[in-house]
Amino acid sequence: MDHNALGRSARDIAHVRAGLGFAAVLAVAAAYLTPTAAEADPASRAATTQWSTETLAPGLEVRTGTIRHADVTHSWTVAVQSPGVSRLTGAATWAEVGTRGWAEITAQQLRDADFRPRVESVRWPDYADSPQGAMGLRVRVGSFSTQAAAQSAAAAITSAGFHTSTAWTGYDIQQPADRENVHVAVIDPRVFNGTVEGTHDSNVARRETTSSIAARLHSLVAVNGGFFVTSDADGVQGTMSGLGVYDGQLGSMAVGSRAALILGDGGRHIRVADLTTTVTARAGSSSYRIQGINRVPGLVRDCGRPGATPSALPWQDVTCRLTDDLVQFTPVFGADLPTGHGVQAVLDASGRVVSVGARGGRVPTGGRILQGIGGAAEWLTANAEPGSRIRVDEVVRDTSGRRVELDGDDSVVSAAPTLVKDGHIDIDAAAEGVVDPKDLSFGYAWANARQPRSLAGVDGMGRLILATVDGRQTGGSEGFTLYEAAEFMRSLGAVQALNLDGGGSTAMAVRGTLVNNPSDATGERAVGDTVQVLPADAG
């Protein structure tokens, strides 16, 4: 995803929800997509909603809604940036929020240059693992009806020696959004006789739009899935930067402990949990830890692997590096294998070593490839003799240590962060690497500003909820902050929920046709994996 907060819990609507049908719950949801009284004028909090409903099959309903705050007016403005240093890389950065001292000095300098700044307080969202209260202050100038006018003003301020950007106030949490266009699908596995699966449609090294996959699979509903590589500089485009399981097989590994949607038994058993993966290659009495599946050795998008630099922890949209790296490639990697320094071992279906040599070629039908660089290359050279066998053990666990057993009709789609846990909003934004409380230049707009979002969750009756909200003003819709996304999912009855890939990736298709408005100027984005709701007679 290319990307302050509601202060109150949605638990107080639980007693209301118990007596309402799903349609009525959606109407209640709008009331919880407004800032607290401390952050917004109470007179501007009233929302109106419009909903339409379509039942696609028994146990499968899709609702389309528009939430409006007609008495709210937003505008373009100029944001003056605060200088900083990335805690992760040491590089110079700019942040929209800074210290009080910076804000006061900057505001005075702007006044001295004949500009009229305003200083605004920004509070931390109620994340489970971030500071509470004031985040800092931001400095802005002007109110403009068009982005072009704001850009012209920003150019003048920049010429006076300031670092600026333009901002739409509708992306701020301090006032409600003008409009939010939402699509919600609810699948009841007790009634629905089809299946729900996470899929990369047989090739993890390919990008394709959510709707085109849905059309080919004759899907009833589909949404985009997890984070994926979007640039050749970061790996093979389309490969996942997080855990992916398709048809019971690991297609990619977790990057740290991050939220995942587990679709067991073809979607009959669904849960959300933070998952980790441990994969080990064993040759006789010797073993070596595999750090990746179906990715370029040495490159770890979103970090989160032991030994990675600059961090072994998850960092959203950051590519870390490993000098010692053992990577497994499986038959679903349908592209030419990465080349370069290191060693490659070709294994047949039984794990017997067929050959050892330079990296490259293709994964053989039914076989696997192990590629190693650094110490991993040395281990392969010493242990992967033709005719010998290498066993690969794969373990997926949740944070309780419970092993997640996988078979052929299980799938997993992973992203970040967790939004709802045990019926309560519980956003571990720092732990899952989407914000850094010590570096306000990292993840601020991604997490704390309104963006297009794709969401998944499970309600108290075991129903799967898939939701999207358009953003960046496509169709007038401004999106959700992470906290608003959690509020929205909780208001729908979710007792578990996670954030999927969003931004320009956000897409929902119904019967193979795109129904939302993606934010990319080029239209629907080609993505990595997707979640597909399939009829019983699919294929």
Rosetta blueprint (number, residue, H / E / L):
1 M L
2 D L
3 H L
4 N L
5 A L
6 L L
7 G L
8 R L
9 S L
10 A L
11 R H
12 D H
13 I H
14 A H
15 H H
16 V H
17 R H
18 A L
19 G L
20 L L
21 G L
22 F H
23 A H
24 A H
25 V H
26 L H
27 A H
28 V H
29 A H
30 A H
31 A H
32 Y H
33 L L
34 T L
35 P L
36 T L
37 A L
38 A L
39 E L
40 A L
41 D L
42 P H
43 A H
44 S H
45 R L
46 A L
47 A L
48 T E
49 T E
50 Q E
51 W E
52 S E
53 T E
54 E E
55 T E
56 L E
57 A E
58 P L
59 G L
60 L E
61 E E
62 V E
63 R E
64 T E
65 G E
66 T E
67 I E
68 R E
69 H L
70 A L
71 D L
72 V L
73 T L
74 H L
75 S L
76 W E
77 T E
78 V E
79 A E
80 V E
81 Q L
82 S E
83 P E
84 G E
85 V E
86 S L
87 R L
88 L L
89 T L
90 G L
91 A L
92 A E
93 T E
94 W E
95 A E
96 E L
97 V L
98 G E
99 T L
100 R H
101 G H
102 W H
103 A H
104 E H
105 I H
106 T H
107 A H
108 Q H
109 Q H
110 L H
111 R H
112 D H
113 A L
114 D L
115 F L
116 R L
117 P E
118 R E
119 V E
120 E E
121 S E
122 V E
123 R E
124 W L
125 P L
126 D L
127 Y L
128 A L
129 D L
130 S L
131 P L
132 Q L
133 G L
134 A E
135 M E
136 G E
137 L E
138 R E
139 V E
140 R E
141 V E
142 G E
143 S E
144 F E
145 S L
146 T L
147 Q H
148 A H
149 A H
150 A H
151 Q H
152 S H
153 A H
154 A H
155 A H
156 A H
157 I H
158 T H
159 S H
160 A L
161 G L
162 F L
163 H L
164 T E
165 S E
166 T E
167 A E
168 W E
169 T H
170 G H
171 Y H
172 D L
173 I L
174 Q L
175 Q L
176 P L
177 A L
178 D L
179 R E
180 E E
181 N E
182 V E
183 H E
184 V E
185 A E
186 V E
187 I E
188 D L
189 P L
190 R L
191 V L
192 F L
193 N L
194 G L
195 T E
196 V E
197 E E
198 G E
199 T E
200 H L
201 D L
202 S L
203 N L
204 V L
205 A L
206 R L
207 R L
208 E E
209 T E
210 T H
211 S H
212 S H
213 I H
214 A H
215 A H
216 R H
217 L H
218 H L
219 S L
220 L L
221 V E
222 A E
223 V E
224 N E
225 G L
226 G L
227 F L
228 F E
229 V L
230 T L
231 S L
232 D H
233 A H
234 D H
235 G L
236 V L
237 Q L
238 G L
239 T L
240 M E
241 S L
242 G L
243 L L
244 G E
245 V E
246 Y E
247 D L
248 G L
249 Q E
250 L E
251 G E
252 S E
253 M L
254 A L
255 V L
256 G L
257 S L
258 R E
259 A E
260 A E
261 L E
262 I E
263 L E
264 G E
265 D H
266 G H
267 G H
268 R L
269 H E
270 I E
271 R E
272 V E
273 A E
274 D E
275 L E
276 T E
277 T E
278 T E
279 V E
280 T E
281 A E
282 R E
283 A E
284 G L
285 S L
286 S E
287 S E
288 Y E
289 R E
290 I E
291 Q L
292 G E
293 I E
294 N L
295 R L
296 V L
297 P L
298 G L
299 L E
300 V E
301 R E
302 D E
303 C E
304 G L
305 R L
306 P L
307 G L
308 A L
309 T E
310 P L
311 S L
312 A L
313 L L
314 P E
315 W E
316 Q E
317 D E
318 V E
319 T E
320 C E
321 R E
322 L L
323 T L
324 D L
325 D E
326 L E
327 V E
328 Q E
329 F E
330 T L
331 P L
332 V L
333 F L
334 G L
335 A L
336 D L
337 L L
338 P L
339 T L
340 G L
341 H L
342 G L
343 V E
344 Q E
345 A E
346 V E
347 L E
348 D L
349 A L
350 S L
351 G L
352 R E
353 V E
354 V E
355 S E
356 V E
357 G E
358 A L
359 R L
360 G L
361 G L
362 R L
363 V L
364 P L
365 T L
366 G L
367 G L
368 R E
369 I E
370 L E
371 Q E
372 G E
373 I E
374 G L
375 G H
376 A H
377 A H
378 E H
379 W H
380 L H
381 T H
382 A H
383 N H
384 A L
385 E L
386 P L
387 G L
388 S L
389 R E
390 I L
391 R E
392 V E
393 D E
394 E E
395 V E
396 V E
397 R E
398 D E
399 T L
400 S L
401 G L
402 R L
403 R E
404 V L
405 E L
406 L L
407 D L
408 G L
409 D L
410 D L
411 S E
412 V E
413 V E
414 S E
415 A L
416 A L
417 P L
418 T E
419 L E
420 V E
421 K E
422 D L
423 G L
424 H E
425 I E
426 D L
427 I L
428 D L
429 A L
430 A L
431 A L
432 E L
433 G L
434 V L
435 V L
436 D L
437 P L
438 K L
439 D L
440 L L
441 S L
442 F L
443 G L
444 Y H
445 A H
446 W H
447 A H
448 N H
449 A L
450 R L
451 Q E
452 P L
453 R E
454 S E
455 L E
456 A E
457 G E
458 V E
459 D E
460 G L
461 M L
462 G L
463 R L
464 L E
465 I E
466 L E
467 A E
468 T E
469 V E
470 D L
471 G L
472 R L
473 Q L
474 T E
475 G L
476 G L
477 S E
478 E L
479 G L
480 F E
481 T L
482 L H
483 Y H
484 E H
485 A H
486 A H
487 E H
488 F H
489 M H
490 R H
491 S H
492 L L
493 G L
494 A E
495 V E
496 Q E
497 A E
498 L E
499 N E
500 L L
501 D L
502 G L
503 G H
504 G H
505 S H
506 T L
507 A L
508 M E
509 A E
510 V E
511 R L
512 G L
513 T E
514 L E
515 V L
516 N L
517 N L
518 P L
519 S L
520 D L
521 A L
522 T L
523 G L
524 E L
525 R L
526 A E
527 V E
528 G L
529 D L
530 T E
531 V E
532 Q E
533 V E
534 L E
535 P L
536 A L
537 D L
538 A L
539 G L
